[in-house]
Structures are given as C-alpha cells and as structure tokens.
Amino acid sequence: MSTTVIEALRSRVDGAFVAEGDAGYDQARVVYNAMIDRRPEAIVRCRGTADVAAVVRAAADSGTDLAVRGGGHSVPGFGTADGALVVDLGDLTTVDVDPASSTAEVGGGATWGMFNEAAGAHGLATTGGIISTTGVGGLTLGGGIGYLARAYGFSCDNLLSAEVVLADGRVVTASADEEPDLFWALRGGGGNFGVVTKFRFQLHPVGEIYGGPTFFELSDAPAILEHFATYVRTAPREFGGFPAFQIAPPLPFVPEDRAGEPFLAVIFCYNGPASEGEKIVQSFRDVAKPVAEAVGPMPYPALNGAFDALVPPGLQHYWKAAFLDGITPESIAAHMQHGPLVPTVNSTVHFYPINGACHDVASDATAFGHRDAEFALVIAGMWPDPSQNEANTAWVKDYYAAIEPFSLGGGYINFLSQDDQPKASTNFGANYDRLREVKRAYDPGNVFHVNQNIAP
C-alpha cells in the first residue's frame, strides 16, 4: 500500500493504528503461535464496527491482503500476514447477558473466559471451548466443540444472530430471518464471509458441574478408551468429558515421582448432580485404578480455564485433526503406537465426543459438514523450544498418518494447520458446494482469504 493510502486510513479510524515503522509495531504484530513471524502493513485495533468497515474497504479497494484477529488463538496464524492490513478485534470484548431471555450479546474479540464469567454469574453458559483464552468468534465460526456440545450442540448451533461487516464494507445482521444464507454459512464456514463484530447466543442453565482430570497408566489405556467409546454412545447428554494422551504436570494431586510421565487422561465434565457425576467417574475406576485424580464439584468456568497454564502465548504450534466414527480396537493400536510418545507437557491428543445434541441438527441445517462423526480428534503439538520444531512436527505428522486410515476424512477447521488448505473441500465436508455458492454471493473477490479458505 502507498503511504498516502496508509495515512488516509489512519485518519479514518478511531482505534489504535500501528504501521511498520511506528512505535509498538513489533509488539502489535506478535501472534499466539510463535512459529508465525509475519510483517503486516498495519494493525488496526478497532474501536467499533465503523473501524472494521473502514479497514475492510481499504483492503478491498487497494487489493491488499486482509487478516482478521479475534481472540487470537489461530494456530495457522491467520490473524496476520506479510504486507496485510490486520483487523484486530481485541477491544471489542463486551459481554451483555440478559438472564430473562437466557441470551448474551458478545463482542467479536471476547474470549470464552470473559463470556463464561459474565454468563456464569447468572448460572448460565453455552457451548464454548476447552481453554478459556480461546476467542469466541473463531471457535463459533468454525463450529464450536466444547464440554457442553453433547447437551446443547456446537457453539454455532446456539448462535441466534451476528453483526457482520461484508467484503464491500456494508454492515448487516445475519439471522434465521435476515440474510439467512449468510447466517447458514457463518455456522461452520469459518471467517470466509465477513468480520463478525457481535454475536448473540442462546444460553442454558449451567452452574456447578462435577468434573476434573484423572490419569490412568498407559497399560490401561486400551481398556479405558474402549470403555469410553462404548459408554459415550448412550451416556447422559449432560456428560461432556473426553480422553486424552497427556504428560502429567507437576500438580499437587499428581504423585511427585510420576510428574512428567505420559498417561491416558480422562477429563470429566458432568452438568448435573454430583452423585450422578460420581457414578460416571466410578464406572471408569471399575475398569482401571487411576494413578491420580482431581475430580469433584466446581463452577463450570473453573473447568473451562483449568488447563490455560499449559498453553500460554508464545509456544510453537503444529496441529492435525480428524473426524472419527468410533474408537475401534484397530485404531486404538495406532493410537497406542504414537500417543504415549507425546513429546512435551504442553502437547496433547484429545478425543472429543460430538454425538448427542450435535446429531440432532440436520447435516444441511448449518454449514458444519460433519454431523455424522462420533468424535473429533486433535493432535496438538505445542512446545516452547524452536530447536525442537522438526522433531515435534514429525510426531504430529506421523501420528496423523497412522490414524488417517481410521478417519472419516477431513478435519475440524479450528484444529487445522496452514498445510491443510489443499483439503478444503473435505475439511468443510458435505456442505462445501453450497458454501462456495454463498461465498460467490457475499465475497466474490475473496477479500476474506487469509483463513481455511473457500475459494469462490
């Protein structure tokens, strides 16, 4: 962009504007994944929807790449790009809860921690992520898997409306009654259609849950995985736990001589009476005795933020994802070959169950295209030392190659890396063709392409 265009945009926005050469530029361009080092043309910390519209118009008119940063967790680094204009929504974090209607309006830069604190004060919540520092916007637009999904569906299933800045700078409201095609596409199509500056969600009664982590010996992992796969098919929908390969951190409930060892963990979350939650945990103890556990009643936001310390900003990230129609003995053998090799305490492998209420929604009712899956698997490589990039990336790739034959094809777009873009049609699933039609209608010039892109 020319200096004239940059300065003209600077004068049109109210939020902080940082261009290359300005003080604070190197700090403003830093993103969550330290593996990503990009030099955008400018970063605009938007103060409101008008700022967002101004930046979008400037990018579209000048042919400059546009990147959108919401909560900022994007593993592929889609919140930045070399030579791009960056829309930073980090100041749009208001969460307004209406307990009478059990709804919440949420700014496009809010995190799930902010959301859960505000909603939790009224004994309410909706399906969010597993880490509280995750952005509400990115998670929801990609679908939204979390502890409450089996009970209430994905985050996108609880979206009532969205305020959207389109590729031409217009601002519209998308809902079941207004811009219905856009509303359909926003619920699982990622950031391909516009910048969402405000979300409105349906909330549900969620107060104290019964949950927490347990760690089982690796020798017991096959039996625990088989039990989980069988149990979750008919489990009460209030149960939203998941198994994981995880190195035990040095926590008070972990025996000191076992911290730093890999285990098969099960994270429990039961949104119901503690006595019923305890019965669920006991059914796993009956299969194998845990090495360590910290399970009990707690506020839902406490569980949602329990693992934040394992994933601070500044780690190196490389992830892969797959959808599974079950956990079979054959696939367990592949998992047992690679899961125990989890290389750092930050890295992990999660098996998220996505049946229950997720299957109540018709496969074509929203853009999320994998309603037939039973599990969403993520192999999340996360580590602090850049010198270990090659070895840790290889662990992720080798693991994924081993389990891919047991997958349904494609992966949850919020868990994908930059090199998964060539598989876009498979990753978006059965609704990809309709998504391309909506893309052609709302963004024919592909202004919003710094993402898991749907080419018009």
N, C-alpha and C positions, 0 to 999 in steps of 0.2 A: 504494500500500500504506500502511496505517496505521503510525504509529511503533511501536505495540505489536507488530505482525507483524514489522517490520524488526528490532526489538531481540530478539524471540524467536528469529528465525533466526540473528542474530549469536551468540546464546548457544549455538546447537546445532552450530556448525561449528568445526573446528579451524584451518582455513586463514584467511589474512588476509581481513578483511571491510571493505570501504570503501563507505560510503554517501555520498550527496550531503551536503555539509557537513563531512565528515571530512577530516582532513589527507591529502593524497595523492590526493584524488578526481580532480582534473583530469589527473593523470598516469596514473592507473589506467584512465581511460575512453578514452585515446588508442588508435586502431587504425591498422593498416598504411596504409590508404588515407586520405590527408589530406583528401580530398574529403568524407569522412564525419565529421560532428560531431554526436554524439548524447549525451544526458544520461540514462544509465540510473539506476534507483532505487538499485541497489547492484551492486558487483562482488565476487564471492567467488573468491579464489584458492584453489581446492580442494586440500586436502592428500591426499585419498584418495577412494575410491568412496563412502564414507558421507557426506562433504560434498556430493558431487554429488547423491546421492539426496535429501538434506535440502533443497537448493535447488530441485530439480525438484518435490518435493512442495509446497513453499511457493508456487511459481509456479502450479501446477495448482490448489491449494486456494483461492488468492486471486484467480484469474483474471488474474494479471499476466503480461505477455509474458516469454518466456524466450529468451535468446540464449546460444549456446554458442561459446566461443572456444578453439580448439585451438592450432595453430601460429600462427594469427593473420593469415594472408595474404588472407583473404576480400576480394576486390575490391569486391563489393557492400556490404561492411561488415556481414555477418551475425553478426559477433561482438559486436554491440552493438545497442541500440535505445532510443529515448526511453522512460523510465519502466519499463524492463525489469529483471529480475534477470539478471545475467550469470554463467554458469558459466565460469570461467577455468581451463583445464586446464594452465596454463603451468608448474606444479610437478610434473606427472606425466610425467616425461621419462626414466624408467629404460628402458634397452635391455639385455635379458639375452639373450645369444647362446649357443645350445647347438650347438657345432660337430659333435658326434657325430650329431645328428639333422638338422643343417642347418636349424634353426629359430631364430626370435627372438621374444621377447615384448617388446612396446613400449608404453610409456605413451601415453595419448591426447593429451598435449601435446608429444610429441617432434617434432623436425624431421628431415628427411632427412639433414641434416649429422650429427646425433647418431647416427642409425641407421647411416649409411654408415661412420662412424668405428669404431663397435663391430663391425659385421659385417666391414668391410674388414680388420680386424686378423687375421681368420681366412681371408682370401681369399674372402669370401662377400658376396653382395648379393641384393637383389630389385628389381623394377622400382620406381623412385621418380621424382621429378620432375626438372626441368631446373635448378632453383635449390635450393641446399641448405637455405635458410632456410624453405622451404615445409613446412607441417605434414604429418606422416604421416597423421593422421586424416582431415582434409578431402580430401586428394588421393585416398586409398584409397576413401572412401565414395562419391566421385563417379566412380570408375573407376580412375584412376591411369595416366596416359600418361607415358612416360619413355624414356630411351635403351635400356632393356633389353626394351621391350614386344614387339618382333618376335621376340625369342628366348624370352621367358618369360611373355608375356601381360601384361595390365594388373596394377597393384598388387592390385586386388580379386581377380584370378584366383589370386593367391598367398596370399590370406588363408585361414587354417586355422580360426580361431575368433576370437570377440570377446566381451569382457565388456561388457554393455550395461545402463545404467540406463534403465528404461522410464518412460513418462509417469506411472505411478502410484507411482513410486519404487522398484519392485521391481528387483532386480539378477539378471540371467540371463546364462547363457553361450549364445551362438549359434554353431552349427557345422553340419556336414552331418548330425550325429546328434541335436543338441539345438536346439530352436526352428528347424527347417530353413526355414520360410517367412521368418522374420526374417533368418536368415543369407542367404537368397537376396536379400532386399530391400536389405540393407546393402551388397551388392556392386554399387553403381551408383546406388542410390536416394538418395544424399546423407544429410543429417542429419535425415531425416524421421521416424525410428523410435525414436530414443533417443540417449543420450550414450554413446559408446564410450570407456570408460576404459582398456581394454587390448586390444591386437591381438596375434595370434600369426600369424607369417608363415612360409612356406616360403622358404628361401634357396637360392642357386645359386652355383656356382664363378665368381667374377668377381674377377680380380686386376688385372694391368696391362692396360690397353686401349691401342689405337692410335687417337689422335684429336686433335681440336682444331679451331680455326676457319680457314677460308680466305675471302678476299674477292675476288669477281670483278667486273669492270666491268659497269655496268648494261647496256651494249650487248651483253654476252654473256649476260645473264640469261635471255632466252627459250631459248637453246640449253642452258644449264645446267639450267633447270627441266625441259625436255623430256628431257634425259638422265637426270636424277634420277627422273622419273616412269617411264621405261622400265626403268632399272636396278633400282629397288627392287622391281619385280614379281617378279623371280627372284633377288634378291640373297641371299647367305647370311644366315641369321637372326641371326647374330652382329653384323650391321651394323645400327646404330640411329641413324644420322645424320639430319639434316634440313636443308632450305634455309630461308633467312630473308632478308627485307629488313632491313638494319641499317646505321645510320651507324657508321663505323669510329671506335672510341675512340682516344685518343692513347696507343697502346701501343708498346713498343719495336720490335715486328716490323712495324708499320704505317709506311710512308714518312711523314715528318713533314709533307710538303706535301699528303698525302691524308687525314690525320686530320680527322674532321668531315664527310666526304663520305658519301653513301649508296652502298651496294653490294648486290649479291646475295651473301650469305654462304652457305656450306655448312659446317655443324658436323658433323665426322666422329666416330663412335664405333664402333670395331670391337673386340669382345671375343674376340680370338684372336691368332694370331702376328703380330708386327709386319710381317713380309714380306708377308703376305696383306693386311693393312690398307693397306700402301703401294701395293699393286696397285690397290686400290679408289680411293684418292686420285688415283693416276696416270690412271685412266680419266676423271676429271673434268678433270685438267690437259690431257689429249689433246683435250678439247672446247674449252677456253679457258685461257689462261695466267692464273693468279691474280695479283692486284696485291700481295697479302700473304698469308702463311700462317704458322701456328704449330702444325704437326702433328707428332706423334711419340708415343712410348710414354709413358704416365703412369698413375698409380694411378687407378682409377675415381672415387674420391671427389674427386680433384683436378679432373676434368672436371665433376663434378656441382656443384662450387662455383665454377667458373671465371667465371661471369657474375654472381655475387652483388653485386658492387660497382655494377652498372648498375641494380639495383633495391633501393635501401636503403629502410627505412621512411620515411614522410613525403612520398612523391610523390603527385601527383594521378593517379588511375587511372580509365580508362573502356575497357572491352574489348567485343569481339564475337567470336562463334565460329561455325564452320560445319563440317559434315561433307561431304567430297568423295569421289566415286567415281573420281577421277583428276585429272590436271592436263592439260587439253586445250589445243590452240593457241588456241581461242576464249577460254577462261578466262585463259590467260596474257596475252592482250591487255588484259583487265580488270585483272589484277594489275599489269601494266606501267604502266597509267594512274595507279594510286594508290600502289603500293609504293614507288616512288622518291621520293614526297613524305613519307616517314616524317619526322615533324617534329622529333624530339629523339633524342639518343643513347640515351635510356632506352627509347623506344618501339621496337616491333619487330613483325614479322609472321612467324610460324613455320608451316611445313607439316609436321606430324608424321605419318610413315607408321605406320599401325596395321593392317598386314596380318600375315602370318606367323603366329606363335603366337596372336595376337589372334583370328584367324579359325578357329583350331582349336576354340574353345569355341562350343557351340551358342548361337544367339541368345536362347534362352529359359532357358539354364542359370544365368545370373545376371541381375540387374536391368539391367545395362548394355545399352541397347537399340539400339545402332548397330553391330552386328558386321559389317554389310555394307559399311561405309565403308572406303576405302583411305587417306584422310588426315583428320586433324583439324586444321583451320585456326584460328589465333587471331590477331586483330588487336588487339594490346595497346598501347593508348595510355597512356603513362606520362610525366609531366613534372613539373618542380619548381615552376613558377610558376603560381599560381592565376589570374593575369590572363589566362593563355592557355587557360583551360578551354574556352571556347566554340569557339575555332579548332581545338583538338586533338580535342575531342569530335566536331566536324564531320568531321574527317579520318577518324575511325573509322567514323562512320555512313555517309559517302559511299563509303568503300571497301567496307563490308559490302553496301550497296545494289547496288554494281556486280558483286559476285561471288555474291550470293544466287541469281540465276538458274542458276548452275552448281553449286549445292549440293544435297545430298540432303534438306534440311530439318532444322531443329533444330540444336542446337549442344551441345558438351561442357559439362556443367553447371558444371564447375570454372572455365570460362572466361567465364561469362555475367555480365551486369550486372543490376542491380535491375529495369530496364525490360524484361527478357526473361521475367519471370514469366508474362505472359499466354500465352506459347507453351509452357507446361509440358508439355502432352501430346505436343507434337512434340519437345521437348528430351529427354524421357525415352524417346521412341521406342516401339518395338513392345510393350514390356512395361508401358506406363502403366496399363492397366486392372488388371492383376494387382497392380501397386504400390498402387493405390487400395484394393484388397481387403485387402492386408496392412496398410495404413495404418489402415483401419477396425478391424482386429483389434487392433492394438497401440497406436494413438493416435487413438481415435475423436473426442476433443475437440480434436485438432490443437494440443496443447501445444507440439509442435515445429513451429512455423510460420515462424520467422524464418530462412528458407532459400529455396532454389529449391523452392517448396512443392508438395507433392502433397496436395490437399485431400481429406479423407476423404469 
